Amino acid sequence: MLQVKLIVTGDDFGYCPRRNQGIVECFLAGAVSNVSLLVNGSAAADAAKLARRHNIPIGLHANLSEGSPVCEGLKTNSSLLNQDGFFHGKMGFRKALSKGLLNTSEVKQELKAQVELFHELTGHLPTHMDGHQHVHVLPEVRHMFAEVLEEYGIKYTRVPIEPGLHNCDWIPPSLMDFYLGVEEDSFNTVDVFTRHGIRWPDIYIGLSTMGKNMSVSNIWSAIDTAMAEFMSRVPSPPDPAAQSRTVTIELMVHPGYPSVPPVGGCGEGPDDFSQSWERLHELQTLIKPELQSHYKTRNIQLCSFKDL
């Protein structure tokens, strides 16, 4: 008997009030089962209150690339900041890292400050911790990230290796190049996280189904592809009738109502993706009844990291 547990994680909780509203609506509709909080988001305190009010399972979306640091000692004269006093950005962070311009002790300092602020906002430590724009699997950063998780006893993370990604011909070449870089960094991170006793779901999905590429059929297809690939490399039990197996999947999603400037962001206003129709498109897709009924007919149970 195969049991599938699906964690549908709403990323960027705390980014702006309209993002919070959309994610909460998805949770109440049974379409999202878990959230990741940006503690440097402009609406982080409000997000933490909403999570408490609605009993939403919540983890930390560690951010080193967008907006401002939360560590007081790093708000000026830090290698993590550009000339405008903000983080270097999604690609800028990667460029600075590859040139050896980032002080890894400052990376660890900021990650710890974000865990502490999460604790202050929510009243507990995160059950899981991942990285905004996948910074947590980057070289150097992955070691600091793993040390912080181990120090705080945070057991779960995300490793963004998506089965079937290479066959997704609808993803534009420039975006696919970024995704393949994330995949390579993730493969190189597995041993580091394993050594620190950190765990993650069996399967990750979310790159091929992001924004305008999200549809009910794309989510079904991504789950089917990932399950087939996973089952092909896991040995069958000697007596299938005597043993049930649980497979865990994380589906990364970004639902919400589009941000309206100047409200939102992590210190420097909302970015283009947060203002686009694609956020609303994800929200509307996730709450479709046919997606919910598909989970039921396939014996897929929605859960959160704290249920693992």
Buried (B, 14 or more C-beta within 10 A) or exposed (E): EEEBBBBBBBBBBBBBBBBBBBBBBBBEBEBBBBBBBBBBBBBBBBBBBBBBEEEBBBBBBBBBBBBBBBBEEBBEEBBBBEEEBBBBBBEEBBEBBEEEEBEBEBBBBBBBBBBBBBBEBBEEBBBBBBBBBBBBBBEEBBBBBBBBBBEBEBBBBBBBBBBBBEEBEEBEEEBBEBBBBBBEBBEEBBEBBEEBEBBBBBBBBBBBBBBEBBBBEBBBBBBEBBBEBBEEEEEEEEEEEEEEEEBBBBBBBBBBBBBEEEEBBBBBBBBEBBBBEBBBBBBBBBBBEEBBEBBEEBEBBBBBBBBB
